[in-house]
């Protein structure tokens, strides 16, 4: 069974979904979500968690989320290392 989160826009976002920034750089994978934010984790040994506002999600395409911001902009929003 795959845990999933259904966003306000009715997307079903499975946990583990890859997340890419506006230029196509991989940010990580979805680890948690609510109606306002996604928790996106990057790394295997040293894990960085990005808190991504749902407003930055541009689209769900080919099984991946694509954001309307760069990785640096998201990291500036408060990444927890």
Secondary structure, 3 states (H helix, E strand, C coil): CCCEEECCCCCEEECCCEEECCCCCEEEEEEEECCCEEEEEECCCCCEEEEEEHHHEEEEECCEEEECCCHHHHHCCCCEC
